[in-house]
């Protein structure tokens, strides 16, 4: 039988069995809210690891340890960036409302990679759309994809 399908014995080294989650090569910019989210994720990973060790659940411990390594690294490299005042240009932590050629109006906040969730209106600062919008102002029309986007509002 392949070793891939056998269970490793219990032991403290079980938490190191999973490969680390990939860490982005980009600067780890975060909003103040993003830093709080990182702190919460770090605490949750620590609690999950403690609980898994207490339950002697090596598989869950390995997952929690991997998350703990990831969030520890992300917390250590976090660079908090507060919104710029006044918000006259699209920058990190700004909220920007755009108008697409098809008439859709969307509002996004430019945030760090770990905070990004486009469905919730949070766009990573390294995403293609955020990069195109960076340093632009209200009223600017910018090319994106096969069309154009108008910046309606920056706050």
C-alpha positions in Angstrom: 0.0 0.0 0.0 1.2 3.5 -0.8 2.5 5.5 2.2 0.2 8.3 1.0 -2.7 6.3 2.4 -1.2 5.2 5.7 -1.7 7.1 9.0 1.5 8.5 10.6 1.9 7.7 14.3 0.9 10.2 16.9 3.5 12.6 18.1 4.5 16.2 18.4 6.0 16.2 14.9 2.6 15.5 13.4 1.8 19.2 13.4 4.6 19.8 10.9 3.4 17.3 8.3 1.5 19.7 6.1 3.2 22.2 3.8 3.0 25.9 4.7 0.3 28.0 3.2 1.8 30.2 0.4 2.7 33.7 1.5 2.4 36.5 -1.0 5.6 38.1 -2.3 3.8 41.5 -2.0 4.1 43.9 0.9 1.6 42.9 3.6 -0.4 46.1 3.8 -3.4 46.0 6.1 -6.1 48.4 7.2 -6.5 48.8 11.0 -9.5 46.5 10.7 -7.4 44.0 8.8 -4.9 44.0 11.6 -7.7 43.2 14.1 -8.8 40.4 11.8 -5.3 39.0 11.7 -5.1 39.1 15.5 -8.4 37.2 15.7 -7.3 34.6 13.2 -4.0 34.1 15.0 -5.9 33.6 18.3 -8.3 31.2 16.7 -5.5 29.2 15.2 -3.7 29.0 18.6 -7.0 27.9 20.3 -7.6 25.3 17.6 -4.1 23.9 17.9 -4.4 23.6 21.7 -7.8 21.9 21.4 -6.6 19.5 18.8 -3.5 18.6 20.9 -5.7 18.0 23.9 -8.0 15.8 21.9 -4.9 14.0 20.4 -6.3 14.7 16.9 -3.1 14.8 14.8 -4.9 15.7 11.6 -6.7 18.7 13.0 -3.5 19.7 14.9 -1.6 19.7 11.6 -4.2 22.0 10.0 -4.2 24.3 13.0 -0.4 24.4 13.2 -0.2 25.3 9.5 -2.7 28.1 10.0 -0.8 29.3 13.1 2.4 29.5 11.1 0.7 31.4 8.3 -1.0 34.0 10.6 2.1 34.4 12.7 4.1 35.3 9.6 1.4 37.6 8.3 1.0 39.3 11.6 4.8 39.8 11.9 5.0 41.3 8.4 1.8 43.5 8.6 2.1 47.1 7.7 -0.9 49.1 8.9 -2.0 51.8 6.5 -4.7 54.2 7.6 -7.0 55.9 5.0 -5.6 59.1 3.5 -7.4 62.3 4.3 -8.7 63.9 2.3 -9.5 61.0 0.0 -8.9 62.7 -3.3 -7.2 59.8 -5.1 -7.7 56.1 -5.1 -5.2 54.7 -2.6 -4.9 51.9 -0.1 -7.8 51.9 2.3 -9.9 54.2 0.1 -13.5 53.4 -0.9 -14.1 53.9 -4.6 -17.3 53.8 -6.6 -17.0 52.9 -10.3 -19.3 52.8 -13.2 -18.8 50.0 -15.8 -19.7 50.3 -19.4 -22.7 48.0 -19.0 -24.2 50.5 -16.5 -23.3 48.6 -13.3 -22.2 50.7 -10.4 -19.9 49.1 -7.9 -18.2 50.3 -4.7 -15.0 48.7 -3.4 -12.7 49.4 -0.6 -9.0 48.8 -1.4 -7.6 46.5 1.3 -4.8 44.0 2.0 -4.6 40.6 0.4 -5.9 38.7 3.5 -8.8 41.2 3.9 -9.9 40.9 0.3 -13.4 39.7 -0.4 -14.9 41.2 -3.6 -18.4 39.8 -2.8 -18.3 42.0 0.3 -16.9 45.0 -1.5 -13.2 44.5 -0.4 -10.7 44.5 -3.2 -7.0 43.5 -2.8 -4.6 46.3 -3.6 -2.7 44.0 -5.9 -5.7 42.9 -7.9 -5.8 44.1 -11.6 -8.7 46.4 -11.0 -7.2 48.1 -7.9 -3.9 48.5 -9.8 -5.7 50.3 -12.7 -7.6 52.5 -10.3 -4.5 53.4 -8.1 -3.7 57.2 -8.0 -6.7 58.1 -10.1 -9.3 60.7 -9.2 -13.1 61.2 -9.4 -14.2 61.7 -12.9 -11.3 59.7 -14.5 -12.1 57.2 -17.1 -9.6 54.3 -17.2 -9.3 51.4 -19.6 -10.0 48.0 -18.0 -10.3 44.7 -19.9 -11.9 45.4 -23.2 -13.7 48.5 -22.0 -13.5 51.4 -19.7 -14.4 52.3 -16.1 -15.4 55.7 -14.8 -14.5 56.6 -11.3 -17.6 58.2 -9.7 -16.5 58.7 -6.2 -13.5 58.3 -3.9 -13.8 58.5 -0.1 
